[in-house]
Amino acid sequence: MSEYPYADQFEMHRTLPEHGTEQDAILAMLASMSETENKVWETGQCSGTMYCGDHDHYDFLNKAFANFSYVNSLQRDMCPSSTKFEAEIIAMTLDLMGASAINASVPGGLVTSGGSASIAHAMLAYRESTSATTARPNVIKPETAHPAFDKACHLFGIELRVAPVDPITTQVDVEWVKSHIDRNTVAIVGSAGNYGYGTVDPIRELGAIALEHEIGLHVDGCLGGFILPFGRELGYDIEAFDFSVPGVTTISADTHKYGYALKGTSVLCFADERLRNSQYFYLTDWSGGKYCSPGMDGSRSGGLLAATWAAMVHLGRTGYREYAKAIFAASSAMQDAVRAHDALRIMGKPSFLFSFTSDEFDIYHVNDFLRTRGWRMNGQQYPNAIHMAVTRPQTQPGTVERWTQDLEDAVRYAHEHRDATPASGAIYGGVTGGPTDEADAVIKMFMAAMMDQQMSLPHQ
């Protein structure tokens, strides 16, 4: 990311232009950039990121969004449609998450701006609901759980205790979790499934621990929430992780992933609406009037609520189940191609997302070669591994066959270059940048490349 994007094609704007540009010209520039970038994932060779990959579906969602794109859903007297959309999104997600099994309380939910926001709101709720009895709250998460938990705990002053995972199963060490709970522990965490390996933590065991200690259990289903339930319906060996498991108190599930909605939307489900209500913000004595908001966001576009609602109502259980069937089948076939090589080892017991490493060479050599064939994989570390989050683009004809052949060539390349240093590494959301001992410096450079390029350009 060292070069400023599209600098050789379009004018750069370092100050607000004196005179505006015609709408048609702007739309032509946007269409050109979109067409260029779509080619990266349309081949089906991109791990995750593009979960639907159906331009007709995107066009449908864009039309739904356009009807309410300019609406502020905070003003419910002007846009009661937002109440309909949001309430029904939450209700449908609760139903999918097994809320019918809840008898002792009234479940509730929030629509948030993404998985990190759902996780943050859950951590805030656990802190606030225990504030009268716990001055120094702590939460225990598996090492494999998303960094959003670290971020949320950092922001809200919650101590985070990180539990090790079994190197073979990649699941959390349940006994470690149990032995590190104390009187200030407000919640424990399990993933369904985790980002790195696609494996599901032993939620039933964690639920039993949560009940025993009378603390919360958050299940991070941001990635798997809208596909694992259908995998279970299809007969795949996936342990229960939802509200049917005693002890589960909150679940995050991203509608903008396998829910096939627009970025960025997610749903945070609560087994008890009183827990949700504890994290509300309100200010009743402000000169501008009594203020309240259900989450940290104030103004939100009604378009995202409309598009998310439209995606869920359009697809229904049948549509989601059919997509899940194709994704699980493609993932199984791609995993079989990995298992065909003795030099490769799949991490744990994966689901739709699988990760693999090698005990014979640095797996990033495989990644280096796959990149030359157009594959965009995601890297892990400790140990070095790469994963493929299978989405709908991988279900198109010919993708599995291309994967099988390219992987065979990549393994051969890795054997031949085992003594060399690979070029790729493990940066979340990026594939450039090789291994280094100066991890903090690399991440800062990566962020600067994304955010500050224009500011570093010389004055003209």
Sequence and secondary structure as in RCSB ss.txt:
>XXXX:A:sequence
MSEYPYADQFEMHRTLPEHGTEQDAILAMLASMSETENKVWETGQCSGTMYCGDHDHYDFLNKAFANFSYVNSLQ
RDMCPSSTKFEAEIIAMTLDLMGASAINASVPGGLVTSGGSASIAHAMLAYRESTSATTARPNVIKPETAHPAFD
KACHLFGIELRVAPVDPITTQVDVEWVKSHIDRNTVAIVGSAGNYGYGTVDPIRELGAIALEHEIGLHVDGCLGG
FILPFGRELGYDIEAFDFSVPGVTTISADTHKYGYALKGTSVLCFADERLRNSQYFYLTDWSGGKYCSPGMDGSR
SGGLLAATWAAMVHLGRTGYREYAKAIFAASSAMQDAVRAHDALRIMGKPSFLFSFTSDEFDIYHVNDFLRTRGW
RMNGQQYPNAIHMAVTRPQTQPGTVERWTQDLEDAVRYAHEHRDATPASGAIYGGVTGGPTDEADAVIKMFMAAM
MDQQMSLPHQ
>XXXX:A:secstr
  S TTTTTS   SS  SS   HHHHHHHHHHHHHHHHHHHHTS B SS S   HHHHHHHHHHHHTTTT BTT 
TTT HHHHHHHHHHHHHHHHHTTGGG  SS  EEEEESSHHHHHHHHHHHHHHHTTTT SS EEEEETTS HHHH
HHHHHHT EEEEE B TTT  B HHHHHHT  TTEEEEEEEBS TTT  B  HHHHHHHHHHHT EEEEEETTTT
TTHHHHHHTT      STTSTT  EEEE TTTTT   SS EEEEESSHHHHHTT EEESS TT  EEESSS  S 
BHHHHHHHHHHHHHHHHHHHHHHHHHHHHHHHHHHHHHHT TTEEE SS SSEEEEEESSS THHHHHHHHHTT 
B EEETTTTEEEEE  GGGGSTTHHHHHHHHHHHHHHHHHHTTTS  S   BTTB      S HHHHHHHHHHHH
HSTGGGS   
